Amino acid sequence: MSDYDVAAYIWPAYTGTEPRTRIFWPEGNGEWESVRKATAKFPGHNWPRRPLWGYCDEADPRVMEMQIDAAADHGVNVFIYDWYWYDNRPFLEQCLNNGYLKARNNDRVKFYLMWANHDVNYTWDRRLAHLNIDTWIWKAAANRTQFESIALRLIKKYFSHPSYYRIDDCPVFQIYELKNLVTGLGGIEQTVDAFTWFRQKAVDAGLAGLHLQLTSWGASHRNMSGVDGGAGTTLAEETERLGFDSLTNYQFCHFTNIDRDYAEIMDDVRKEWARMDTEFTVPYFPHVSVGWDNNPRFETFRPGIVKKNTPDEIAKALHAARDYVDAHPNQPPLITINSWNEWTETSYLQPDDLYGYGYLEAIRSVFVSNNFLQAKA
């Protein structure tokens, strides 16, 4: 067993059970449609790739039972589900509700939610993504009334589940986009008030409290709130003002140039971890991205592709993350990974026809005790 909490993000779009998914993927099996249609954009481009488990419906509990066992056996013991809210209702909950939560073995891998509160344009629609026009299908900023509906749903439906991941007995809830959050609620002070209300509602529901986690898009970013005339503020200052309890990242592409070899990228990643460590007063949990290449979502070529992200290189990155955790014994041993299944961004742990189970074996070699000891011997 692992002494670390290794948490992989899940993109819950590999199902066709929600009618609104057909806006983007009309064939009815979610974003597998884009994966199946992906082609190489230049000589040597490692596409198409094919999932060894097939184009399975991840809203099927039998499928998730298999995936949960594979994750747990290789050292992934937490899933972070991307969670969405558009047009006053949730979107893409089926993989969580019907897949993971109905899986008989979901006690083997805990879960928590990241509110992916970003706007939606044509990027998910392979037929239109290449047009690059400023057209918004859904805006994600939520006002106070919507925020309260979201919070009450999360508390009632998820936070009390025995497999929900907690820090200091408080359910962890991650928020992806700070600017949309603060803009929707009307400002920094209004957001602080909304968080205070949210925390109290969690306590009223019998929970120990609430651990609010922010997605960092880079320690050097300024005025992440986009409001309140905050041009002179830093992310660290805004994080402290808002009362977030911790930070992590979602993707390397948010803060560094990813159009190069993985080993070069990791030099910048280590520097980012050091900045997060020195500039923030709340814990930072180290993040490892498997890769980046979102060409499967486009008919035309999209620049920006991580190169040489072999399982061996991922294992080195995971060792670095483990070392960071070991150097911070006073905070929970949490590491986040992008991702379990981001096939259309080419950043996944699931086995494929290129490396087989290589990425999962890399995790097992670092975080599952017996394998780690053998690897160090």
Secondary structure, DSSP 4 states (H G I P E B T S, - for coil): --SSEEEEEE---S---SGGGGGT-TTSSTTHHHHHH---SSTT------BTT-S--TTSHHHHHHHHHHHHHHT--EEEEEEEEETTEEES-HIIIIIITT-TTTTSSEEEEEE----B-GGG-TTTGGG-----SB-----HHHHHHHHHHHIIIIITSTTB-EETTEEEEEES-HHHHHHHHTSHHHHHHHHHHHHHHHHHTT-S--EEEEEES-TT-B-TT--TT-TT-BHHHHHHHHT--EEEES-GGGTS--SSBHHHHHHHHHHHHHHHHHH-SS-B--EEE-----GGG-SS------B---HHHHHHHHHHHHHHHHT-TTS--EEEEE-SEEGGGTEE-S-BTTTBTHHHHHHHHHHSHHHHHHHH-
